[in-house]
Amino acid sequence: MNPRILAATTGRILRQLRHDRRTVALLIVVPTVLLALVYFMYVDQPTPRGQPTVFDRVALIMLGFFPFIIMFLVTSIAMLRERTTGTLERLLTTPLAKLDLLFGYGIAFGLAGVVQATVASAVAYWVFDLTTAGSIGLVIMIAAINAVLAVALGLFCSAFARTEFQAVQFMPVVVAPQLLLCGLFVPRGEMAGWLQAVSDVLPLSYAVEALQEVGAHADPTATMWRDVAIVAAAAVAALVLAAATLRRRSG
């Protein structure tokens, strides 16, 4: 990768994103609205003494899941548009390398994920009184890495779609199983053996576990750092795989 070209690519994507008001609203407004729904769903649920509230447990995981689902959707459609409009083909006739383009997307949407996670976390902690043993900074960091993972998976999956409708169809395939098996509904250790084995290879499981570690421990734990490293490695691997599927022709 060329650092100068990578920086220029990242800047171009950020400028495009800034001028797309609907996407900005999707990134910033929608997660806070969904958090409000979660809050009012669980605010009156009884809580056993000494246990975190249902809202604290669910909202903490949602802070990691919202960037994942939104960034996957936005990125897969954005890259598909670059393919179908011929922009990608024109870009790849320049000195721009595939990794420059894909890591530019990862960095740009990763920064957008930081903004999204910061706003959503601020609302969760200071408006809805989310309580965790660990710091809000760790929550934002994990959510941002999760956003980069979603960007990488979105870029990879966009290679197999020819229309925006087909890109959206990957959501139930890529996103839904990870949500169901991440430990939000049933602890991973209580799942059937084969379900636990599937959960163990899904990166969102480790993002959720890292967030749960932040929720339960005041200081970062070795398990949290291990999980963060796994999610980051999965994001890099997905970006490299996306580069391998990046074609120079859009047709």
N, C-alpha and C positions, 0 to 999 in steps of 0.2 A: 504494500500500500504506500501511496505517496501522501505524506502529511498535509501538504498544501492542497492537493486535490480533495483529500478527505474533508478538510476544513471547509472548502468551497462547496462541496456537495452537501455537507451538513447545514451550512448557511442557506443554501437554496431551498432545502426541504423545510427548514424552519420558517422561511419567508412565505412559502406556499401555505404552510399550516396556519400562520398568523392571519393570512387574508381569507381563510375559509372559516367564516363565523359559525356556521353550523357545526363544523367539526370541533371548534374551540368550545362551543356550548356542550357538545356531547362529552368532551373530555373533562370539563370543569363543573358544569351544572348537574348533569345527570347523576354522577356518583353521590353528590350531596342530597339530591332528592331521594335517591334509593336508600341512603342512610337514614333519612327522616322516616321513610316507610318502615325500615327495620326497627327503628327506635319505638315507634308507636305500636308496632306489633308485639314487642316484648317488654315494654316499660312496666306493665302491671303483672308480669309473670312472677310467681313466688320464687324466692332464692333461699336454698338451705344455708344455715349459718356457717360462715367461714368459707363459702364458695363464691366464685365470681358470678355476677348476674348473667342471665341468658343473653342479654344485649351485649355485655362486655365480651362474651365468648364468641357470639356470632358476628358482631360488628368488626372485631379485630380481624377475623378471617376475611370478611368482605372487603376490608381495606386493601388486602392483597389480591382479592379476586376481581374487583372492579377494574383495576388497570389491566389485568390479564385479558378479560373478555373484550373490553373496549379497544385496547391497542391491537388485539388480533383482528378485530373487525375492520378498524380504520386502515391498518397497514395492508392487509390483504387486498382491499378494494383500491387503495392508493397505488400500489404496485401494479395491479391489474390494469388500471387506467394508463399508467406509463407504458405498459406493453401494447395495449390495444390502440392507443393514439399515435404510436410510432415514436414517442419520446424516448423510450428505452433504446430502440434501435439506433436513433441518432446519437444518443449519449455514448453508446458503446463503439461508435466509430471515432470517438475522440480518445485522447490518452487515458481517459477514465477507466480504471480497472474494475472488475466485478466486485471485488472486496471493498474498494473505495465506495462504491454505490451502496452496497448492503450495510457496511459498517456505518456509513453516513446516515442511513435510515435508522439504524440501531441507536446511534448517539442522539440524533434529532428527536426521535420519539421517546428515547429514554429520558431526555431533558423534559419533554412534555409530560412524561410519567411522573417525574419529580414534582412538577407543578401540580399535577392532578392529585398525587398522593399527599402533598403538603396541604392543599386546600381541604381535601376530604378528611385528613387526619385532624386538622385544626377544628373543623366543624364537629367531628366526632368527640374530641377531647373537651373542647371549650363550650360547645353548645349542648351536646347530648351527654356530657359528663362521662365519657368512656374512661375507664380506669384500668391501667395495666401496671404491673410491677416494674417493667422496663421502661425505657425512655421513648418518647415520640420519635426521636431521631432514628432509632433502630427500625421502627415501624415504617417510616418513610423510606429508609434505605432498602428494606426488603421489598416494599411495594414497587420501588423504582426498578430493581433488578427483575422483578416479576414482569414489569412492563416491557423491559428489553427482551425477555424470553418470549413474550407474546408477539412482539415485533418480529423476532426471528422466525417464529413458527408461522406467522402470517405471510412473511416474505416467501418462505418455503412452500406453503400451501398454494399461494397465488400462481405458482408455476403450473399447477394442474387444473386451473380454471380458465375458461375462455370468456365468461360473462360474469358480471357482478353477482347475479343470482347463484351461479355455481360457486363463487367465492364464499357467499353466505352459507351455502350448504355444508361447508367444512366445519362450521361451528358446532353442530351436534356431534360430529365425529371427533373433533380435537378437543373442544372445550367441555362439553357435557360429561364425558366419562371422568375427566379430571376433577370436576366439581363433585360428582357423586362419590368418588373413591378417595378424596383427599383427607377424609377424617372429620368433615363438618357434620355429617349426619350420623355416622357410626364410627367409633374409634377404630383406627386401622387394625389394631391388635385384636379386635373382636370380630373382624370379618372372616368369612370362609377363606381357607388357605389359598385357593386360586385367585380370589379377589384381592387378597393381601399381596400376592405375588405381582398382580397387575399394577396395584397401587404403588408398589416399590419401584417401578420403572417409570412412573409418571412424575415429571418435575414439579408439578403443582403441589404434590404431597409434601415435598420437602420445604416449599415456601410456606405452606400452612404450618408445618411443624416448627419452622423457625419463628413464625409469628406467635405460636403458642408458647414457645420458650420465652419470648419477650413478655408475654402476658403473665407468665408464672414466676420469672426471675428478675430481680432488680439489676443484675449485671449480666453482660453477654456470656453465654455458656459455650462450651466446646461443641455441643450438639447444634446450637444455632449457627456457629461459624461453618461447621461442616455442611449443614443444609444450604447455607448461602452459597458456599463454594460449588455445590452440586448444581444449584439453579443457574449460577453464572456459567458454569462449564456447559450446561445444556443449551444455554443461549448462544454461546460461541459455536458450539457444534451445529446448531440449527442454522446459523448464519453461513457457516462454511458449506453445509449441504445446500442452502439456498443458492450460493454462488455456483455450485456444480450444476444446478438446474436452470441457471439464467441463460437464456438463449439470446443470440444476437439478432434474431429475426422475430418480429411480433406475429407474423402470420403462420 
